[in-house]
Amino acid sequence: VFQFDTEFYISGLAPLCDQLVILSYVKEISEKTEVECCARPRLDIVQPLPESCEEISSDALTVRGFQENECRDYHLEYSEGESLFYIISPRDVVVAKERDQDDHIDWLLEKKKYEEALMAAEISQKTIKKHKILDIGLAYINHLVEKGEYDMAARKCQKILGRNTELWEFEVYKFKEIGQLKAISRYLPRRDPVLKPLIYEMVLHEFLESDYEGFATLIKEWPGDLYNNTIIVQAVVDHLKKDPQNRTLLRTLAELYTYDQRYGRALEIYLTLRHKDVFQLIHKHNLFSSIRDKIVLLMDFDSEKAVDMLLDNEDKISIDRVVEELENRPELQHVYLHKLFKRDHHKGQRYHEKQISLYAEYDRPNLLPFLRDSTHCPLEKALEICQQRNFVEETVYLLSRMGNSRSALKMIMEELQDVDKAIEFAKEQDDGELWEDLILYSIDKP
């Protein structure tokens, strides 16, 4: 049992769970005339407490002719099973019922609280009758676009539009109209669903006009089958006419050629750019037929990697082909043949004569080891080259190998003037005549 005072007359009472519904009759003083007059009746919900009450809600009702009504003109009736309340006045009957989730969502939408409305609809999607989650979501996207929060609007598209391709395409065109295709590009679906190729092409063209880096990123991230590759390649080629040295565009064009399996074209660009992935691309797509006429470019880019690759794939590009391609670049020819010789002393035997000149010109420290290890090297030719260039050590070695030990010893004594070396040489040859020559030569020299 509760007891509390009110500041108004009560026209009717009804229960609502453990709360009370009160229809109250209120009089107020008019500001203009300062005369007491009838106000609109109020429907209040109160929570009774032992000695007072707490107001939960209060609604003023607009009924016809309320200015002339007295307290006894109003009645409150209620229908027990349905939580329906009837407010009866001489000229109106008003029905009051508890708010449901649809009412709540209406109120949230009215207040532009779209995110909360969306959440409320998702939580009670089985019980709401008036509202559709999709409609609320679309209203939310529009609201964000109006506020200029384009990135947030685009991000919400992923959740709200889901797999509905028609809606996706409609939204993309909307973003195009306001010049915000870039904002939605990051969130476009790429798999399940996939939109029309035209949509992706439209976005790529937008980036190509204003942001090469962004364009390159999209080409990297998007699968190559989302758009018509030929159209995009042509667009990039057109832009390269205006800016032929643009590395970003060239790199992206190479990627587009790779998607299109035009690996030869891609390889040319990668080589021009000296791109680190050149060798990987050749291996991955077995492009050895495409590099036959690009060996010089490859060697210029990274001679060590190029030589290793060529030697590892000798079955695909023959030694003869490589040597022929490098004919006008003897320094590169030497690098290749030197590494070949290190791997196998016999494979490039037909080039050993050529190698003498190459070692003499570009790599003298390795000439003597080459002469020692090669069994296919023409000694006369080698001697001629070494004598022309006055390479004493190499000439000494060749003379001794050709059996002309006396001339070799004479060179050691006269050219090198190295007695210890001469003695070592005489020991090695184990020839009495050599010792005599050595002693005769030494007599008049302290």
Secondary structure as UniProt FT lines:
FT   STRAND          9..16
FT   TURN            17..18
FT   STRAND          19..25
FT   STRAND          27..29
FT   TURN            31..33
FT   STRAND          36..38
FT   STRAND          42..48
FT   STRAND          53..60
FT   TURN            64..65
FT   HELIX           66..68
FT   HELIX           71..73
FT   STRAND          75..79
FT   TURN            80..83
FT   STRAND          84..89
FT   TURN            90..91
FT   STRAND          92..97
FT   HELIX           101..110
FT   TURN            111..112
FT   HELIX           114..123
FT   TURN            124..127
FT   HELIX           133..147
FT   HELIX           150..161
FT   TURN            162..163
FT   HELIX           165..177
FT   TURN            178..179
FT   HELIX           181..185
FT   TURN            186..187
FT   HELIX           197..210
FT   HELIX           212..221
FT   HELIX           224..226
FT   HELIX           229..242
FT   TURN            244..245
FT   HELIX           247..259
FT   TURN            260..261
FT   HELIX           263..273
FT   TURN            276..277
FT   HELIX           278..285
FT   TURN            288..293
FT   HELIX           295..301
FT   HELIX           303..312
FT   TURN            313..316
FT   HELIX           319..325
FT   TURN            326..328
FT   HELIX           330..343
FT   TURN            345..348
FT   HELIX           349..351
FT   HELIX           352..362
FT   HELIX           364..366
FT   HELIX           367..373
FT   HELIX           379..388
FT   TURN            389..390
FT   HELIX           392..401
FT   TURN            402..403
FT   HELIX           405..411
FT   HELIX           412..416
FT   HELIX           419..429
FT   HELIX           432..443
//
